[in-house]
Amino acid sequence: MFGLQRGFKKAGARTIIMSLWPVDDNATLLMMTEFYANLTKGMSKREAFLAAQNKVKTTAGFENPRYWAAFIMLDGNEK
């Protein structure tokens, strides 16, 4: 995980969203759709990420942490 993270940082990525373990495709779809929808509404990256994670957490069928707790945001520098 650290090698992958370092590779993205060296390539110029300022913020990385990744999962710590394999996550259900539908949970990932919901998480990423919500994240980008929140960004387009003007939320900061951190706010958008936390709101998206909360959306997954409170969606029927995805309450178990295995669906939402794997996602992490590294660095989180704003714009």
N, C-alpha and C positions, 0 to 999 in steps of 0.2 A: 504494500500500500504506500509506503513512504517513497519508493522509487517512482511509482506512477505519479504521485503528487509532485515530486521534485521535477519530473519531466515536464509536466504541465506548467509549473512555475517558470522553468527555464525557457519554455516556449512563449512566455509572456502572459499566461493566464493570471489574473489578479484574484479571482474567486473561483472556487471549485465546489460543485455539489456532487457528492458521490454517496454510494451506499457501502456499508460495512459488511453486508452479506447479501446474497441473492434475494430479491424482493419480487413479489407477485407482479406480473405485468400490468394488471388492472389498477393496482395500488400506485404503481409508478406512473401510469398514464394520468391518474387523478392528481397526484402530487405535482407533476410537471405542468399539467394544464393549469392548475390553480396558481402555481408559482408565476408562470408567465402572464396570466390574466391579472394577477395582483401587481406585477411590475408595470403593466400598461395602464393601470389605474393610478400610478404615481407613488406606490409604496417603495420604500427603500428595499434593497436586496434582502436585508435581514428581516424586515417586517413581512415581506412577501413570502419568504421561506417559512417563517414561523406560522403565518396564517395558513399557508398551504399544508403544512404538517398538521395543524389543528383540524383542518377540513378533512384530511384522511382519517385522523384519529376519531372524529365524530361521525363518520359515514358508516351506516349500517354494514356490517360484514368486515370492516377494516379496523375495528376497535383494538384488536390484539396488537401489542407493540411490534410484532414481527413484520407488520405491514407499514409502519411509519417511523419506528425508532432507528432504523438502519440509515436513514438519510442524514447526512451531516453537511454543513457548509464550512469550508475552510477559508480562512482569511476574512472574507466579508467586507473588504474595503469598498467604500461607496464610490460609485462612478469613477 
